Amino acid sequence: MKFSELVSHLNPVAASSLATVPDRDPDLTGASPIEASQPHTLSYINNETFAPQIATTDASALVLPPSETLQSLANDRGLAWVTSPQPRLLFAQAIAQFYQPFRPQPGIHPTAVIDLSVKLGERVSIGAYAVVQAGVTLGDDVCIHPQVVVYPDVVVGDRTVLHAQCVIHERTQIGADCVIHSGAAIGSEGFGFVPTADGFFKMQQSGFVILEDGVEVGCNSAVDRPALGITRIRRQTKIDNLVQIAHGCEIGEGCAIAAQVGLAGAVNVGRRVLLGGQVGVADHLTIGDGVQAGAQSGITADLEPGAVVFGTPAMPIKRFFKIAALWQRLPEMRQTLRALQRKLGD
């Protein structure tokens, strides 16, 4: 498409080169990263740190932050540009104009096994060797890829996509516009065992899982159902690959949980919480709204809203960096201490 056509689909746009050079309207065939840009593509720069790359880029157009310096550099190269206070968001919108994930046409593959009691919405797609068991309700435009298994009494909302080989266990409720990636298990049994003299007695997990609208769960992640009650992931929360959400957890709206995070049972997570890769959270804790936890943090106590923590056990990030600076000096500090001990001993 033309650059001008693309800009008309983007929001929020602060300014563009079209205002002063309307004839600079290149044809664009896609998007590319600034460090490996291609002709006839759109690329983006997030801040002035990357300004030198404007001089070498092969892209035909750029998404820029509001910076007259960057605009001038782009003008000098004869590049079209568009600015936004959120350049990465604008670039994501641009990618969506050129690429959408594969989605099969509506219809049921002849090898799929669909119970007669299943309620199908309009324009549903069910792929090869998928299994949809009794009492399931599928909303309009639901897409089920090959080899998905949906257990009894599951509800799947409109436009939700279940990717190949994910498993949705019994009584799970999935909202509209959700995405469950390959290998994920939603509503699987929580880890509930009662110790006895003869080993462990299995506590049946009679609860269920609710994913609200817009939730995304990455490949090979698990969201477990509890013995009683609900495990709930609230709307627009995004969960990366290889994440464990244990029985009875509640995760608030708009959270982002990176790969290999593990939440023990009955953790309550607030709104817009960010958990970095491999964060571990002990059971029955409360994490307040807006908390940010750096990668590999071990959270062993409740966190107040807005806390930014790092380390194991997790602590305020400024305190962690002070301690880390001391770690680097421990060998020298040890030598100093031994020298003082020898001196005092003399």
C-alpha positions in Angstrom: 0.0 0.0 0.0 1.0 3.6 -0.3 2.6 5.2 2.8 -0.3 7.7 2.9 -2.8 4.9 3.0 -1.0 3.2 5.8 -0.9 6.4 7.9 -4.6 6.8 7.6 -5.0 3.5 9.5 -2.7 4.5 12.3 -3.5 6.2 15.6 -2.4 8.3 17.5 -0.4 10.1 14.8 1.3 13.3 15.9 2.8 14.4 12.6 4.0 13.0 9.3 6.2 14.0 6.4 3.1 14.1 4.2 2.3 17.6 5.7 5.3 19.2 4.0 6.3 16.7 1.3 3.0 15.1 0.1 4.6 13.7 -3.0 7.0 11.6 -0.9 4.5 8.7 -0.8 6.4 5.4 -1.4 4.9 2.0 -2.0 5.3 -0.2 1.0 5.2 -4.0 0.9 5.6 -4.7 4.6 7.6 -3.8 7.8 11.2 -4.6 8.8 13.4 -4.0 11.8 15.7 -1.0 11.6 18.8 -3.1 12.0 17.9 -5.4 9.1 15.6 -3.1 7.0 14.6 -3.7 3.5 13.6 -1.4 0.6 9.9 -0.6 0.3 9.3 -1.4 4.0 8.4 0.6 7.1 10.7 0.5 10.1 10.7 2.3 13.4 13.0 4.0 16.0 11.9 4.2 19.6 14.2 7.0 20.7 17.2 9.2 19.7 19.7 6.6 20.9 19.1 4.9 17.5 19.5 8.1 15.4 22.7 6.9 13.6 20.7 4.0 12.1 18.6 6.5 10.0 21.8 7.2 8.0 22.2 3.6 7.0 18.7 2.2 6.9 17.3 0.7 3.6 13.7 1.3 4.7 11.6 3.6 2.7 9.6 5.0 5.7 10.0 5.3 9.4 7.9 5.5 12.5 9.6 8.0 14.9 9.0 9.5 18.3 8.2 13.3 18.3 11.7 14.5 17.7 12.7 17.3 15.3 16.2 15.9 15.2 15.0 12.5 14.0 12.6 14.1 11.5 15.4 16.2 10.1 17.7 13.2 9.7 14.9 11.3 7.9 14.2 14.3 5.6 17.9 14.5 4.7 17.7 10.9 3.6 14.5 11.5 1.6 12.6 9.1 3.8 8.9 9.3 4.6 8.1 9.4 8.3 5.3 9.5 10.8 5.6 10.4 14.5 3.7 9.3 17.5 4.2 9.6 21.3 3.9 5.8 21.2 6.0 4.8 18.3 6.1 1.1 19.2 2.3 0.9 19.4 2.1 2.7 16.0 4.6 0.2 14.5 2.5 -2.7 15.9 -0.6 -1.3 14.2 1.4 -1.0 10.9 2.5 -4.7 11.1 -1.1 -5.7 11.5 -2.0 -3.9 8.3 0.5 -6.2 6.4 0.2 -9.4 8.3 -2.5 -11.4 10.0 -2.0 -15.0 11.5 -3.2 -17.9 9.5 -6.9 -18.6 10.1 -8.7 -21.5 8.3 -12.0 -21.0 6.6 -15.2 -21.8 8.7 -16.1 -25.5 8.6 -15.6 -28.8 10.4 -12.9 -31.2 9.2 -14.3 -34.7 8.5 -11.9 -36.3 11.0 -13.0 -34.0 13.9 -15.0 -35.7 16.6 -17.9 -33.5 17.7 -20.4 -34.6 20.3 -24.0 -34.2 19.1 -24.8 -32.0 22.2 -22.2 -29.4 21.2 -23.7 -25.9 20.5 -21.9 -24.3 17.6 -22.0 -20.6 16.8 -21.8 -19.1 13.4 -18.7 -19.5 11.2 -16.9 -21.9 13.5 -13.8 -23.6 12.3 -12.8 -27.0 13.7 -9.6 -28.6 12.4 -8.5 -32.2 11.7 -8.6 -34.7 14.6 -9.9 -32.2 17.1 -12.2 -33.6 19.8 -15.0 -31.5 21.3 -16.9 -33.4 24.0 -20.4 -33.2 25.4 -22.0 -30.1 26.6 -19.5 -27.7 25.0 -20.7 -24.3 23.7 -18.7 -22.5 21.0 -19.4 -18.9 20.2 -19.4 -17.2 16.8 -16.2 -17.3 14.7 -14.4 -19.6 17.1 -11.4 -21.2 15.5 -10.2 -24.6 16.8 -7.0 -25.8 15.1 -6.1 -29.5 14.6 -5.7 -32.0 17.5 -7.2 -29.7 20.1 -9.1 -31.5 22.9 -12.1 -29.7 24.5 -13.4 -31.6 27.6 -17.1 -31.6 28.6 -19.1 -28.5 29.5 -16.6 -26.0 28.3 -17.7 -22.5 27.1 -15.6 -20.7 24.5 -16.5 -17.1 23.6 -16.8 -15.4 20.3 -13.7 -15.1 18.0 -11.5 -17.1 20.4 -8.7 -19.2 18.8 -7.5 -22.5 20.2 -4.2 -23.5 18.6 -3.1 -27.0 17.7 -2.7 -29.5 20.5 -3.9 -27.3 23.4 -6.2 -28.9 25.9 -9.2 -27.3 27.6 -10.4 -29.2 30.6 -13.9 -29.7 31.9 -16.1 -26.8 32.9 -13.6 -24.2 31.8 -15.0 -20.8 30.7 -13.1 -18.9 28.1 -14.3 -15.4 27.1 -14.3 -13.6 23.8 -11.2 -12.8 21.7 -8.9 -15.1 23.7 -5.9 -16.9 22.2 -4.7 -20.2 23.7 -1.4 -21.3 22.1 -0.2 -24.8 21.3 0.4 -27.2 24.2 -1.3 -25.0 26.8 -3.5 -26.8 29.3 -6.4 -24.7 30.7 -8.3 -26.1 33.6 -6.0 -28.9 34.4 -6.0 -30.4 37.9 -4.4 -28.4 40.6 -1.6 -30.0 42.7 -3.7 -31.1 45.7 -2.5 -34.1 47.8 -3.1 -34.7 51.5 -0.2 -36.5 53.3 -1.0 -39.7 55.2 0.9 -42.5 56.9 0.7 -44.4 53.6 1.7 -41.6 51.3 -0.6 -39.0 49.8 -4.4 -38.9 49.4 -5.5 -37.2 46.2 -7.8 -34.2 46.8 -10.1 -34.0 43.8 -10.0 -30.7 42.0 -13.7 -29.9 41.7 -13.4 -26.2 40.8 -12.9 -24.7 37.4 -11.1 -22.0 35.5 -12.4 -18.7 34.0 -10.5 -16.7 31.4 -12.1 -13.4 30.8 -12.2 -11.5 27.4 -8.9 -10.9 25.6 -6.8 -13.2 27.7 -3.8 -14.8 25.8 -2.0 -17.9 27.1 1.3 -19.0 25.6 2.6 -22.3 24.5 3.0 -25.1 27.1 1.6 -23.0 29.9 -0.8 -24.4 32.5 -3.7 -22.7 34.3 -4.9 -25.1 37.0 -8.4 -25.5 38.5 -8.7 -25.6 42.3 -10.2 -28.2 44.7 -13.0 -25.7 45.3 -14.0 -22.4 43.7 -12.4 -20.7 40.7 -9.0 -19.9 39.2 -9.7 -16.6 37.4 -7.6 -14.6 34.8 -9.2 -11.3 34.3 -9.6 -9.5 31.0 -6.7 -8.5 28.7 -4.0 -10.3 30.7 -1.2 -11.8 28.6 0.6 -14.9 29.7 3.8 -16.0 28.0 5.1 -19.6 27.3 5.9 -22.1 30.0 4.0 -20.3 32.8 2.4 -22.1 35.7 -0.7 -20.6 37.3 -1.6 -22.8 40.2 -5.1 -23.6 41.6 -7.2 -20.8 43.1 -5.1 -17.9 41.8 -6.8 -14.7 40.7 -4.9 -12.4 38.3 -6.2 -8.9 37.6 -6.8 -7.0 34.4 -4.1 -6.1 32.0 -1.2 -8.0 33.5 1.8 -9.3 31.6 3.5 -12.5 32.8 6.7 -13.5 31.1 8.1 -17.0 30.4 8.7 -19.5 33.1 6.9 -17.6 35.9 5.4 -19.8 38.6 2.6 -18.8 40.8 1.8 -21.2 43.7 -1.8 -21.7 44.9 -4.2 -19.0 45.9 -2.0 -16.0 44.8 -4.0 -12.8 44.3 -2.5 -10.5 41.7 -3.7 -7.0 41.1 -4.3 -5.0 37.9 -1.5 -4.2 35.4 1.2 -6.2 37.2 4.3 -7.0 35.3 6.2 -10.2 36.2 9.6 -10.8 34.5 10.9 -14.2 33.3 11.3 -16.9 35.9 9.7 -15.0 38.8 8.4 -17.3 41.5 5.6 -16.4 43.8 4.8 -18.3 47.1 1.3 -19.4 47.9 -1.5 -17.2 49.4 0.3 -13.9 48.7 -1.2 -10.7 47.5 0.5 -8.6 44.8 -0.8 -5.1 44.6 -1.9 -3.1 41.5 1.0 -2.0 39.3 3.7 -4.1 40.8 6.8 -4.8 38.7 9.0 -7.7 39.5 12.4 -8.2 37.7 13.4 -11.5 36.2 14.1 -14.4 38.6 12.7 -12.5 41.6 11.5 -14.7 44.4 8.4 -13.2 46.0 7.9 -14.5 49.5 5.7 -11.8 51.0 2.8 -9.5 50.1 3.7 -6.5 47.8 2.2 -3.1 48.2 0.7 -1.5 45.0 3.3 0.1 42.8 6.2 -1.7 44.3 9.2 -2.4 41.9 11.2 -5.3 43.2 14.1 -7.5 42.2 16.1 -10.4 43.7 15.5 -13.4 46.0 13.9 -12.7 48.3 12.4 -9.9 46.4 13.2 -6.4 47.7 12.9 -2.8 46.5 15.0 -2.6 43.4 17.1 0.4 44.6 18.0 -1.7 47.7 18.8 -4.7 45.5 21.3 -2.7 43.4 23.0 -1.3 46.5 23.5 -4.8 47.8 24.6 -6.0 44.3 27.3 -3.3 44.3 28.5 -4.6 47.6 28.6 -8.2 46.3 31.1 -7.1 43.6 33.4 -5.7 46.3 33.2 -8.7 48.7 36.7 -10.1 47.7 38.4 -6.8 48.4 36.3 -6.3 51.6 37.4 -9.7 52.8 41.1 -8.9 52.2 40.7 -5.6 54.1 39.0 -7.4 57.0 41.7 -10.0 57.2 44.4 -7.3 57.1 42.6 -5.5 60.0 42.4 -8.8 61.9 46.1 -9.5 61.5 46.9 -5.9 62.5 44.7 -6.0 65.6 46.1 -9.5 66.4 49.6 -8.1 66.4 
